[in-house]
Amino acid sequence: MARLQQDLPLRTAAGFVLVRRKATGFESAGFESEGFESAGFEYLALTNRRRSEPGLPKGHSNPGESALETALRETEEETGLTDLDVRGDFRRELDYVVRRRGRDWHKRVVLFTAVAQSGKVRLSEEHSAHAWLTLDEMLDALPYEDLDRAVFDAALFLKDPALFALAPATESEADRYLRSLPHATKGLLGHLRGAARLARRFAEALAESGKRVNAEATAVGTLLHDVGRALGDHADHQRAGLIHLRKTALAPYGFACISHFTKGARPKALRSAGVARDVVADFRRLIDLRPLTWEERCAALADACMMQDEPVRPRVRFADLRRRYDAPDLIDLQERQTKKIRRKIEGAIGVDPIQLVGLK
């Protein structure tokens, strides 16, 4: 990278990993955290007319433009789509050398991610075709490894359930991995295994009621939600756990690392409850906080029912947290969010999930 920056002229570009909701097209109703149910996403691939290869909507920056301004302008020019919901602080930079007119250039492409809310694709002359592809189709189609990785990272950020099918993990495999970590104590393993059992039961009840939820993925994610503690990082275990898992084959199952802590609370509420601004900003860069999936709800509720390695009612768990931690505003927020999650699951399955698992 140092050679690229120092020796070659720089050209910048920007664009989007652009998605739409699968099956329901551009319908956005219910996409926010209180009603999010997703069959996954479809990813927009544009076929370059000159090179006949698929790629993303992107293009070169004009003088004075920010990267996001370039991405929005180029996407409108290349696809006609303007009703875009830019998701969080997702940003990836790709650097490589291109040769144009007999000269080498250092090219930097900044990619964001957005959900297309409405409109039909209208191609510019630069492209000959387009397709909305599933995640596995998109990863197979893209011709360059760096673009492939950017799409995969966007899918992780968006919590696309299609990730669970790419390289499925079982609870026993996750348990084996967890036991290999240096601070996976007997007490911590008991806490995580107990939470995984509860979360699976919640997820199975939701699946029986017709909700789109992956019970195995729920159990795996819940089992791994305190991976940061198993690594020895207690104060910052949410970020540490997710960042660690992103480097492993268990990357799709790191969703609960942060959501078991936020329990669906928005950034503003987290900051008001005393969570440091930089921590909340990192959460937003790592994963989309706005929608809360059923898998996340099950994991968050299950964590709220575990006091060490014993299942208890949430009020008992939060009373214990108040005795042990001097963070009353944050614990109050987590308890309020837990009540919302509990009501949401009860509304779906027709019974209080706490009663379902036999807690009195």
N, C-alpha and C positions, 0 to 999 in steps of 0.2 A: 504493500500500500504506500509506503514512504516513497518508493521510486515513482509510482504512478502520480502522486501528488506533486513531486518536485520536478520531474523531467518531461511530463506530457501536458499539453493544453487540456483543460477540463471543459466538458460539455455536460450539462445537467438536464434531467428529464424527470417527469413525475407522472403517476397514474394510480389506478386502483386495482386491488383484488375486489372485483365487483360481484356481489351475490344478489340473488333474490330468494325468497322463501320457496322451498320445494312444494310441489303439489298444489298449494293454494295460490300460486302465481304471485301477484303483487299485493295481495291483501295484507294490510298491516294491522287490522283490528286484533287486539289481544296479544300484540307482540311485546308489550311492556311487561315488567316483572310480575305483576299480579296475575297475568293470564297467559304466560308464554307456554305454548305447546308447539314443538317444531318437529316436522318430519325431516328436517335438515335443510340444506341450501343447494342451490344450483349456481354455478360459477360461470361468468361470461368469458368466452374465448373468442377472439377476433382473428380471422385468417388474413395475414398480410398479403396483399395482392402481388407484390414484387417477389417476396421470398417464399410464398405459399406455405407458411408455417404459422401455427396458432400462437397467440400471445395475449397480453392484457391491454386494456385501453390505457394508453400513456403517450407522452410526447414531450418535445423539447420545451424548455422554459423560455419565456420572453423576458427581456430586461425588466428588472424591478418586481417580478412576480415572486410570491412565496411558492413553496413546493405544493401546498394544498391548492392555491389558486391555479397553478398549472394543471394539476390533476383534474380539477373541476372543469376547466376550460377545454382540455384535451378530450375528456370523456364526452362532453357535450358535442364537440366537433366530430368525434369518431363514431358516436352511437346515437346522438340525439337525446340521451337521457339526462334529465336535470333534477328530477325529484329523488335526490339521494340522501340517505341518512348516514352520515359519516360516523363510524362507530369508534367512540373512545379516542384514545391516544395511540392506537396501533400505527407503527411506522417502521418500515424496513428500508435500508439503503443497500443497493447493489452496485458494486464497483467492478468494472472490467475495461479491457482495452478493445477499441474498435478501430478499424482501418477504413478511412474515407479519403478518396481522391489521392491515394498513394501516401497518406500520412496517418500515423497512429495518434489516437486521442484517448484520454482517460474519460470514460463515461460513467456518470453516477446517476442512478435511477432511484428516486424515492417513491415508495409504494405505501399507500394507505388502504384501508378497507371500508366499504360502504355497502349498505343494503339499498337496492333499487326499489322504490316504493310504487312507482307507476310509470306508464309510458311504454312505447314500443321502440325497439332498436331500429335506427335508420343509419345505415352505414355511409361513411364518406368514401371518396374514391380510393382512399389508401387501403381499404380492406375489401375482400371479395366475398366473405361469408362470416357468419357468426353462429354460435351455438351456446345454449345454456347447458352445462355439463354437471353431472354429479361429481363429488369430490374425487372418487377413484378414477373417473373418466378424465377429469381435468389433470390429475397428476400423471396419468398415462400420456396425455396429449402434448403437454408442454415439452419443448425440445431442449430446454436448458435446466441444469440442476439448480441454479440460483433462483429461477422463477418457481420451480417446483417447491423449493424450500419455503419461499415466501408465501405461496398458497397454503402449504401445510401449516405454517405459523399462523396465518389468518384463520384457518379452520380451528386451530387450538384456541385462538383468542375468542372466536365467535361461539365456541363450544358446540360445533357441528356434531350431532349424534352419529353421523356417518363415520367419524373417527373410530368408534367402537368396533366397526366391522373391518377396518383395515388390517389390524393385527390384534384380534380379540385376546384379552387377558382374563384369566380366571381368578377367583378369590384365593385359591390355594397358591397360585403363582405369585400373587401380590403378597401373600403372607410369607412365603419363602424369601422374597426380596426384602421385605420389612425386617425379618429376623437377621438378615445379613448386615444390617446397619449397626454402627458401633454403640448407640445409646438406646437400642430397642430393649428396654428393661421388661421384666415380667409384668410390672404394673402397667406400663404403657401398652404393651401388647394386649393385656386384658381389657383395657379401656377401648382400644381400637377394634378388637374382635367383637366385643359386646355391642359397640355402636354399629358395626357392619351387619350383625344379625338383626338388629332393630330396623335399620334402613332397608334391608332386603325385604323384611316383612311389610313395611310401608309400601315399597315399590311393587311388590307382588299384588297387594290389595288395589293399588292404582291401576295396574295392568288388567286385573280382573274387571275393573270398572270401565275399561275401554280407553284409558289414557295412554299416550305414547311415552313409555318409560322403559328403560332397560334395567331390569332387576340385577343382573350380574354386574353391569357397569356401576350401578349404584353401590353395591356391596364393595366392589374393588375401590372405588373412589373414597368411600367412607373409611375403609380400612387404612387408606393412605393419607387421610386428612391431617395427621400429625407427623408426617415424615420429617418435617423440620425439627421436631423434638427428638425423633429417633437419630437425627444427625448431630444432636447436641446443641442446637440453636433454639432456646426457649423464648427469648424476648422477641425475636423476629421470625418465629417458626412458620408464619403464614407465607411470607415471601420466600423464605429459604426453601420451604418444601416444594412450592410450585416451580421455582427456578431449577431446583435439583431434578425434579421429575421430567421437566422439559428436555433434559439431556439423556433420557432413558427411553426404553421401549414402552414404558408406562405413561408416557407424556399425556395421552388423551384422558387419563384418569386423575389428573391433578386438580380438577375443577373444585373439589371440596376443600383444598388447602386454604383458600381464601374465603369461600362462601360459608364454611362452618363458623368463621369468625364474624363476617359481616352480616350473615343471615338475611341477605337481600337488602340491607340498608343502603341508601344512596350516598354518594361521596359527601354531600353537604351535611347529612345527618351524622356521618362518621366523624367529620371534622368537628361538628358541634359537640359530639360526645367525647372529644379529647384525643382522637386518633391524629397523629401528627400529619401535617399537610403533605410532607414528602412521602410518607407511607401510603396515604390515599392515592397520591399521584402515581406511585409505583403500581399499586393495585390496578389502576385504570389502564396503565400501559401493558400489564401482563395479561389481563383477561377482561372481557366485557361484563361490567357490573350491572348493566341495566336489566337484561332478562334473567330470570331465575328459573332454571329448568326443574323438572320434577325430580331428576336425580339429585340436584343440589338441595332441593327442599327436603327430600328424605334424609340426606346426610346431615343437614343442619339440625333438623328436629332430633335425629338420633343422637347427635353429639350433645344436645341440650338435655337428653335423658340419661346421660352417663356421668355418675359421680365416681371418679376413679374407674374401677372395673365393675361397678354395680349399677344396674338400671334403676333409675328413680324417676319420679315425676319432675317435670321441668322446674316447678317452684322450689323443690328441694335442691336441685342442682344450682339454681341461681342464688339461693340463700347461702349455699356453701361458697360460691364464687365471691359473694359480698364479704364473707368472713376472711377470705384469703387474699383478696386484691383490693387495693385502694383505687378503684375506678368506677364509682357509682353510676356516673352518667352513661358510660359505655355498657355496663352490665344491664342497666335499665333499658337501653336501646336494644340490646340483644334479646332481652326477655320480651319486649313488645314485638319485635320481629318474629320471635318464635311463636307467639300467640297467633300472628297472622298466618304463618306457615301451617300451624296446627289447624286453624279454621279452614284454610284452603284445601288441605288434604281431606278433612272431614266432609267438606262440601262435595268433594269428588267421590268419596267411597261410601258416604252415608253413615259413618260411625266415627266417633272420636278415635283418632289413631293411637292415643295413649291407652285408651281402654282396649283397643284391638290387641295390643301387645301385653296386656295383663298388668299394667302398672296401676296401683291404687293409691 
